[in-house]
Structure formats: structure tokens, C-alpha cells
Amino acid sequence: MSLPRYLGRKAAWYLGALLVAILLNFLLPRLIPGNPVDTIVSSLSRGGVEGSQLHAIHAHYVHEFGLDKPLWQQFVVYLGHLAHGDLGVSFAQSPATVQGLIGQALPWSIALQLPAILIGWLVGNVLGALAAYRGGWFDRGAFLGSLFTSSMPYYCVAILLLYLLAVVIPVLPPSGGYSFGNSPELSAAFVSDALTHYWLPFLSLVIVFVGGQAVGMRSMAVYELGSDYVNYDRGLGLRDRTIVRYIFRNAMLPQVTGLALSIGTLVGGALITEIVFSYPGVGTLLFTAISQNDYPVVTGLTLLIAVAVLVANFCVEVAYGIIDPRIRASSRGDR
């Protein structure tokens, strides 16, 4: 199969997946029991607002948010706004726009996860390669430790670190992105305060990521160590340093793919970690929106996550198709 045809088929497939994602993003939040207007009105009722006023407010919000229209009409309106890049207005935080709320939360998630992914990837691969090359006690210790940490969910590590470093030994703040009373600004005092709140969620992510990368790299390096070309190189009398360089290069290919996918999914990669630490990122915003039945915010965030995952997978498949012609051949059924 020619490369343009291969790319065209992949683009069509991912475009279809995006359309399905848009449909599900619109429908699934509306299947959650409850109604956003009921949530808003019930909060007003606790403030002493009378019944007739509550009915008037309820009717106003239902009309204002377009919830009095049939579902298919709401979907058509949603598609029209989406075509113009408009994700709508938050029901719970009106008149704040969904783009504005995501714009406030997204930098926190990226600042938390991108360094964790890059550092975890680098340290994990070096650790896995050293374990496979050295063997012995170092290999057994590194492998068991990496297997243990990679098997633990992010939120379990987060809760353990929270208990140890914020409760037993209270050296770090337990939650939040900055101290109460502060507001985000570019000043040395705020950056220092934000860094203090940064370490706990960062460590909970990077520990698990180092373990997963080390296990994968060790397995690939052990496989490469037993390959015929390694034995042939040794028979030729090549130095160990040269052989290790060949092994590391070949073993890195799947790890690079994993890095690309991790970066592509970083928008929604640590939702539970952010919720555990009340970190002001995308995860906390999504959790709050779901609890308030805030349809536009939930739809906007899940669409953002879906698009990021699809783009990352598409880029990886395109790269594979360009690098290896066998991938293109297998996609049309040839062997």
C-alpha cells in the first residue's frame, strides 16, 4: 500500500472515531441522574428563596440553557457552537465560559504531568537498561522494586505519600495548588508557595512512571542481549560498550512510542491524583463539573481528552507507517 493511501485510510478512521467521540461526549453527561438546573435551584432553596420564586428561576434557567428543547435540537445547537470553536457557558459558574475554565486548569495539569512523564521516562529507562546489563542483585532489586511501584495505582501512591509526608511527618502541605488566601500571579513568593504544594502530587506520579518504564526497558534489553546479532558482535570481538549502545538503541524504540502516547494523554492522565490532592487542574475541574451536572464543562473536558488521545495515536501510527513498510502492508492484509 502506498504511503498516501495509508495516511488517507488512517485519517478517515480517526475522523470517524472523533465523530463517535463527539456524539458520546454529548450524550453521556446527560445520562447522569439529576439535572443541573435542579442542583442550582436546590442550592437557592437553602438560602430562603420562596417557592414561587424558585419556580420562576427554574423556568428561566431551563430556557436559558436550552434544556426545554428536544435532545436532538440541543445536539444540533451544540454542533453549531462546536464548529465555531465555542464550547459553551458553564451552567454552575455562569457566565464563565468553558474555554476560560479549561484555560485556567490546563496549565496546572501540564506543569504537573509533563515534567513527571519526562523525568520518569528518562530515569526509568536508564534504570531498566542498567538492571539488564549488570544482572545479579542489582537486577533483582531494581526489577522487584520497579514491578512493585508500577503495579500500584497512582491514587494509592498518592494516599501513602499524603499520609507519610503530610500527616506523620508534616513537611509538605496536604492539598491545593497554593496556600489559602493567595491568588495566582507571577511573583517569587507565589511560585515558591506553589512549588511547596507541587511536590506531593509530582512524586506520586513520577514514582509509578519510573517503575513502569524500568520494567519495560529491562524486558526489552534482556531480549536484545540474547539476540543473534549480539552473539555475532561478541564473536567479532567488539567491545562491550559498543554492543551495549546497539542494544540500548534497539530497545528504545517501543519506549519512545510509549513516551509519545504518555505525552498525548497527559491532559487526562492524572485525574484521580489531582482529585486526591485537590490540585487545581483538569481532574479537579472535571470532578466538580460531574458533581454539579455541569454538562458543558464535562463535555468540553472529555472532548479535549478524546482529541488529545486520538491525535497522539494518529501521530504514532503515521510515524510507524513511514518508518516500517510492513505496517502499511499488514493494514491491507498482506503478509
N, C-alpha and C positions, 0 to 999 in steps of 0.2 A: 504494500500500500504506500502511495506517495505521501510525503510529509504534509503538503497542503490538505489532502483529503483526510489524513489522520487528524490534523488540527481542527478541520471543519466538523468532523464527527464528534470529537471531544467537546467542542464549543457548543454544538447543538444539544448534546447530552446534559451538559452543565446548565445550559439555559432552561431546559425542561425542568431540571432539579430546582432551579431558582424559582420558577413559576409555581411549582408544588410547594416550595417553602413559603412563598408569599401567601398562598391560599391557606396553608396550615397556620401561619402566624396570625392571620386574621381570625380564623375560626376558633382555634384552641383557647385563647383567653376568654372568649365569650361562652365557652362551655363550663367555665368555673362557676360553681353555685354562687348566687348573690348578684347584686347589681351595684355598679359604682355610685349611682345616684342614691340608692338606699343607704349606702355607707356614709355618704356626705350628710344626708338628711338626719340619719340617726345620731350623728355627732352633734348636729344642731339641736336636736330634741333634748339632749342632756344639758344644753345651755339655757333652757327655759322658754324656748320659742313655742308659741301656741300651735294647736292642731291645724287651724285653717291656714295659718302662715306656712306651716310645713307642707301642706298640700300644694299651695301656690309655688313654693320653692321647688318642690319635687317636679311639678309640671314644667316649670321654667328650665330646670337643668336637663330634663329628658328631651325637651325640644332643642335646647341649646347644643347638646352633644349629639343630636341626631338619632337618639335611641328610639324615637317614636316611629322611625321608618322601618320597612321590612329589611331583613338581613341582607338580601341581595342588593338593595339600594345602598345600604351602608357600605357594602363591598365595592360597589361602583364608585362611590364618593371617595373611598379610601384609595382605590387605584388612581383616580384622577389627581388626588393630592400627591400620591407617591410619584407619579410621572413628572411632577414639578419639584420633586425633592422635598416635599413638605410632609413631615411625619405627624403633624397634628399638634394639638394642645393637650397638656396633661389635665385629666379630669380632677385629680386630687389636689394639684398645685396650680390650677388655672389662675392667671393667664400665662404661666410659664410654658414655653414650647418644649416639645420632646427633644428637638435638636439642642436646645440650650441646656437641658438637664443632662443629656448624654455628653455634651461638651464639657460640663463641669466634672463628671465622674470618670470619663475615659482617661484623661492624663494620669489620674491616680492609679488606675489599673495598669496602664502601660509602664509607669515608673516603678511599680511593684514587680511586675512579672517579667518584663524584658531583661533586666539585669539578672533575675533569678534563673531564667532559661539559659542565658549565655554563660554565666558562671557555672551553673550546674552542668551544662553540656561540656564545657572545657575541662573542669575538674573530674567529672565522671569518666570521660574518655581517657584521660591520662591515667587515672587510677586503674581502669579496666585493662589498658594496654600493659601497664607495669605488672599487674597481677598475673596476666597470662604469660608474660616474658620471664618473670622471676620465678614463679611457681612456689612450692614449699609452703611454709607457714604464712608468708605474706599473702600468697594467693588465697589460701583457705580463709584467713581472717578478713581480707578485703571482700572476698566473694560472699561470705556469710553475712557480713555487716551490710553490704550493698543489697543483698537479697532481702534482708530484714527491713531495711528502710524503704526499699522500693515497693514492698508488699503492703506497707501501711498507707491507709488513705490520708490525703492531705489534712483532713479535719481532725484525725486522731493525733497526728504530729502537732497540729496547731493547739489542741486542747492540752497535750502534755507540756509543750513549751509554755503555754499560758499559766499552767499550774506551777511549773518549776520556777520560771523567771519573773512571774508577776505576783505569785502568791507565797510560795515557800521562800524564795529569795527575791524580794521585790526590788529588782534593779531596773526593770523596764515597765512602762505603762501598759495596762492590760488591754486597752481598746482605743479606737479612734485613730484618726489620721493626724490630729493635733490637739493641743490642750483646750479644755472648755474655756470659752471667752476669747480665744484667738480667732482670727479670720485670715483666709489665705491671702498672702501678699509676698512680694519679693523683698524680703529683708533677712538679714543674717539670723535674727532672733527666731523668726518663724521657721526658716529652713532647719535650724538646729533642733527646734521643737518637733518638727515633722520627722526628722531623721530618728529621733528618740522613739517615736511611735512606729517607725518603719521596720525596725529590726525583727520583732517577733513574727509578723506575717512573712517577711522575707526569708527568715531562717526556716520556717515551716515548709515553704515551697522548695527552697534550694536543697534541703536535706533529702527530700524524696526524689528530686530530679537527679541529683548526683548518683543516688543508688540505682535508679533505672538505667541511666546512661552507662554506668560502670558494668552492670550485668550484661547489657547488650554488647558493649565493646569487648569485654572479656571473652564472650562466646564467639564473636567473630574472629578475634585474634587467635584463640585456641584452634579454631577451624583452619585458619590460614597457616598456622605453624605446622600442621600436619599435611599441607598440600604438597603435590609433587614438585612444584617449582621451587619450594623452599628446600626440599631434599636435593634437587638438582643444583641449586645455588651453593649449598653446603659442599656438594661433591666437587664443584668447581673451585672451592676454596675461598669463596667470598667472605669478607669479614662479617661478624655478627651485626655490626652497626648498619651495614648496607642491607642485610637481609631484614632487619627489624624495620627499616624505612619502607621497604616494599610491603611488608606485612601491614604496617600501620596505614599506608595509603589504601590498600585494597579493603581493609576492614572499616575504613572511614566512610565508604560510600553509603551504606544504609543509615549510618549515624547522621550524615548530612541531610538525608531525606527526613529523618526524624526531627532534626532541628528546624527544617523548613515548615513542617506540619505544626510543630510546637509554637513557632512564631505566628503562624496563621491562626491558631486557635487561642492566642493569648488573651483576646478580648473576653472570652468566657471561660478561661481555663482555671480560674481560682475563685469561683463564685462562693463556695462554702467557706473557704479561708477568709474571704472578705467579710462574710456574714459573722463568722466566729469572732473576729476582731473588730467588728463594726467599722471596718475600713471604708472610707467614703469613695468606693469605686463602683464599677458596673454591677458587681454582685449585690452589694447593699442596695443600690438603686432598684435592681430587679426584684429583690426580696420585698422591699417596701411597696413597689408597684403591684406585685401579686397580692399582697395582704390587703391592699386598698381597691382591688379590682380596677386598677388604672389601665384600661385597655390600650390607649395609645402608647404609653411608656413601655408596657410589656411587649406590644407588637414591634415597636421601634428597636428595642434591645435584642429581641430574639431574631429579628431580621438582620441586624448588624452582625450578630454572631454567626448566623447561617451564611451570610455573604462572605465573611472572613474565612470560614471553613471551606466553602466552595472555591474561592479564589486560590487558597493555599493548595488544595488538592489538584486544581486545574494546572497551576504552575508546575507542580511536581510531575504530573503526567506529561505535560508538554516537554519538560526537561528530559524525562526518560525516553520519550519518543524521538527526540533529537539525538540523544546520546546513543541509544541502542536500537538499531533497526528491527531486532527480534520482537520488541514490544509492539511495533506497528504491524508486524506480520501476525503476531498472535491475536491482535484485535480483530482481524478478519478471518480468523480460524485456521491460518496456515501454521504449520509446524516446521 
